[in-house]
Amino acid sequence: MMAQRDELLKSIWHAFTSLDVDQSGKVSKSQLKVLSHNLCTVMKIQHDPITLESHFKDDDEGPVSTQGYMPYLTKFILDKVSYEFDLQEFNKMCWVLSSRKNLDVNPLFISNDDAFKTWCIFNFLSDDNYPLVIVPEETEYFLSKLTEAMGGSWAEERFEDYKLQVNSKQQSLSVWEFITLVGSGNFSKGMDRQTLSMGINEVYLELILDVLKQGYMMKKGHKRKNWTERWFVLKPDNISYYVREDLANQKGDILLNAHSSVEPLPDKDGKKCLFLIKSPRKTFEISASDKKKKQEWMQAVQTCVHLLRQGRPAAHHEARQKRRELRWKQQAEQEELELRMRELQLANEAKQAELESMREALEEAAANAAEEERRRLQTQRELQDRYKTDLEKEKMVRQQMEEQVAQQSTELEQYLQRVRELEDMYSQLENALEDERRVRQDEEAVRRLQERLLEEEASKRAELEKIHLRQQIVISETEAQKQELEKERLAKEEALQAAMAQLEQLEKERQGALEQYEVVKKTLEDATNKTRNWKHKVAEHEGLLRLIQPGSKGQGVITNWGPAAFSEGELSQREKNWQEMKKQSTEAQ
């Protein structure tokens, strides 16, 4: 699977900046040709130097900056990568270009290969901001994993002291400072070179090559059914197994997906600590060396399958994303806090200026007051008698105002009481209107229900009449078909009886609707009784009230099922039509 474009750009950025000898941010076109050719070769893309010349033909500034090279890199190289290539070879090429001019391996406690792996880990942990740096939190994460991989215990106190030193100088580390920190051995004291190298390699396998677990186990063959020791390497979506741990001779893969599973097996064939791995194509029987290793492998495989079912990445990728999101959230909160602090500082400065202005105004007012006090003392004797007179007048005016205020308070209380009474009356009126509106709605609903039931009853009566007429016609046609017609008549009588039962049910529903209508009508009459009393009283007093009685409808027609839904005239017309149909049937025979 091709690596993410952001991860590729980090390696390319290191190679590009290594070509920037004078650190001007630009690289000559000839060097870009070499870089582009190397990138196309390692990424298995056909390189076209003419296209590069054509792309930069309008660039008269000489050397090209990263912003100028990025469109060409995106269009003619990255967009053409359509299949897998060796990511390690790609990173090696970029590492050789960048380390040749920036890395001094003499004072380092690690080899060049370990420095390359540390460089890859830096690219994985650094944010997608250029120039690339690694924040102290990611540095602490790597050092803690490295210490655990070397079998030591992580000392957070030592890193806190180091973080204070770093923060006093700068917030983050460049890749070369990061490699120097790891290669200095300050955080791996008491460990030899080989232990440190093995720790770096273990962290590199997990973070960069996605190796979650590896080790020797026995595997049962599918053809010869023999048990062979293999070196197994677990990745998020597959398990590769090799002859030895140098990974020189790969013997096969166990593909994992959302439908894979791992199950324990009982001991058999002299093998213990057995478990089963079900892949999409095959099922593999594995034997671990002990129960602990068996449990660890089963748990690791089950975790990979669980993540595949949920569509989530490997744990270290997901943890990296969560740490980044947490940093972005903290950074946003810090920026918001700084913005608030600036706003508060500006507000404080404005307040200080306002206070200063008020102080000056107060000093000026105090000076004016002192001058006024001096003038007042000069005229005090002259105005003493006048003040006494004014004081008496003020007392009288104050008494009059208190009497007016008391009177106005009483009037205001009475007015508020009337307002409250009017509000209560208005609320009661609204409730009465709402009750009447609901009663009218209920009456309208019952009336519509009654009309629908009457329509259904009329329709059923017409349908029953048609069935009865058709039955009479069929009976009178011929005696030769009597037996067949008798069966048909019985079937129709059963249908007729079912319809009669349905009609009775409708009659019951209509009766229920009528009863409900009466209840609603009685409620409506009670609700509107007060508004109609005056009409009855006036009509009885003046003799103007005259009840309107419904007109006589004449004698109704009665059938076997009750009152008919048609008149005498309609019955005569139907009899006439039936006689004509009978006559036509006789003539046809």
QUIPEJO-V682318 format. One record per backbone hydrogen bond with DSSP energy under -1.0 kcal/mol. NH is the residue of the N-H (numbers start at 1). CO is the residue of the C=O. Records with the same first field share a line. If there is no record, write none. Layout:
NH: CO / CO
This chain:
8: 4
9: 5
10: 6
11: 7
12: 8
13: 9
14: 10
15: 11
16: 12
17: 13
18: 14
21: 19
27: 64
32: 28
33: 29
34: 30
35: 31
36: 32
37: 33
38: 34
39: 35
40: 36
41: 37
42: 38
43: 39
45: 40
52: 48
53: 49
54: 50
55: 51
56: 52
59: 56
60: 58
64: 27
69: 65
70: 66
73: 69
74: 70
75: 71
76: 72
78: 73
79: 74
81: 78
90: 86
91: 87
92: 88
93: 89
94: 90
95: 91
96: 92
97: 93
98: 94
99: 95
100: 96
103: 99
109: 183
115: 111
116: 112
117: 113
118: 114
119: 115
120: 116
121: 117
122: 118
123: 119
124: 120
125: 121
126: 122
134: 173
139: 135
140: 136
141: 137
142: 138
143: 139
144: 140
145: 141
146: 142
147: 143
148: 144
149: 145
150: 146
151: 148
152: 147
159: 155
160: 156
161: 157
162: 158
163: 159
164: 160
165: 161
166: 162
167: 163
168: 164
169: 166
170: 166
173: 134
178: 174
179: 175
180: 176
181: 177
182: 178
183: 179
184: 180
191: 188
196: 192
197: 193
198: 194
199: 195
200: 196
201: 197
202: 198
203: 199
204: 200
205: 201
206: 202
207: 203
208: 204
209: 204
211: 205
212: 234
213: 234
215: 232
217: 230
218: 287
219: 228
220: 285
221: 226
228: 219
230: 217
231: 242
232: 215
233: 240
234: 213
235: 238
239: 254
240: 233
241: 252
242: 231
243: 249
247: 244
251: 241
252: 241
254: 239
256: 237
260: 257
261: 278
263: 276
265: 274
268: 271
271: 268
275: 286
276: 263
277: 284
278: 261
279: 282
284: 277
286: 275
287: 218
288: 273
294: 290
295: 291
296: 292
297: 293
298: 294
299: 295
300: 296
301: 297
302: 298
303: 299
304: 300
305: 301
306: 302
307: 303
308: 304
309: 305
310: 306
312: 307
318: 314
319: 315
320: 316
321: 317
322: 318
323: 319
324: 320
325: 321
326: 322
327: 323
328: 324
329: 325
330: 326
331: 327
332: 328
333: 329
334: 330
335: 331
336: 332
337: 333
338: 334
339: 335
340: 336
341: 337
342: 338
343: 339
344: 340
345: 341
346: 342
347: 343
348: 344
349: 345
350: 346
351: 347
352: 348
353: 349
354: 350
355: 351
356: 352
357: 353
358: 354
359: 355
360: 356
361: 357
362: 358
363: 359
364: 360
365: 361
366: 362
367: 363
368: 364
369: 365
370: 366
371: 367
372: 368
373: 369
374: 370
375: 371
376: 372
377: 373
378: 374
379: 375
383: 379
387: 383
388: 384
389: 385
390: 386
391: 387
392: 388
393: 389
394: 390
395: 391
396: 392
397: 393
398: 394
399: 395
400: 396
401: 397
402: 398
403: 399
404: 400
405: 401
406: 402
407: 403
408: 404
409: 405
410: 406
411: 407
412: 408
413: 409
414: 410
415: 411
416: 412
417: 413
418: 414
419: 415
420: 416
421: 417
422: 418
423: 419
424: 420
425: 421
426: 422
427: 423
428: 424
429: 425
430: 426
431: 427
432: 428
433: 429
434: 430
435: 431
436: 432
437: 433
438: 434
439: 435
440: 436
441: 437
442: 438
443: 439
444: 440
445: 441
446: 442
447: 443
448: 444
449: 445
450: 446
451: 447
452: 448
453: 449
454: 450
455: 451
456: 452
457: 453
458: 454
459: 455
460: 456
461: 457
462: 458
463: 459
464: 460
465: 461
466: 462
467: 463
468: 464
469: 465
470: 466
471: 467
472: 468
473: 469
474: 470
475: 471
476: 472
482: 479
485: 481
486: 482
487: 483
488: 484
489: 485
490: 486
491: 487
492: 488
493: 489
494: 490
495: 491
496: 492
497: 493
498: 494
499: 495
500: 496
501: 497
502: 498
503: 499
504: 500
505: 501
506: 502
507: 503
508: 504
509: 505
510: 506
511: 507
512: 508
513: 509
514: 510
515: 511
516: 512
517: 513
518: 514
519: 515
520: 516
521: 517
522: 518
523: 519
524: 520
525: 521
526: 522
527: 523
528: 524
532: 528
533: 529
536: 532
537: 533
538: 534
539: 535
540: 536
541: 537
542: 538
543: 539
544: 539
559: 562
562: 559
564: 557
571: 567
572: 568
573: 569
574: 570
575: 571
576: 572
577: 573
578: 574
579: 575
580: 576
581: 577
582: 578
583: 579
584: 580
585: 581
586: 582
587: 583
588: 584
589: 585
